[in-house]
Amino acid sequence: MRDVDMPDMVDSPPQLLFWDLDEVIVYVFTMIIGLITRELTIMLVVGFVVVYIFSGWKMKQLDGVLAHMGYFYGVMGMNKVFKNGNIKEYIE
């Protein structure tokens, strides 16, 4: 057996400029709310504040916590075996 060096960022979410993808999703969500409510300027500032708070919270969690929350609450499926990510027990 040989030791293999694994990169530190192998499980990290993809990045767009200096933000992780899940932070971009949170910011775009606040921007869409601003477009719907016709308060885009205010929501752009609120979006930066929300992303700042979210990134501080995310530092204490696992990588890709937004995707894991989506699986847990059933927003998206996991894979071909587990179609519904909201199932907490798998009994065969």
Summary of the structure (lengths in Angstrom):
residues: 92
radius of gyration: 17.2
end to end distance: 35.3
largest distance: 61.1
contacts: 194
relative contact order: 0.11
helix: 48%
strand: 4%
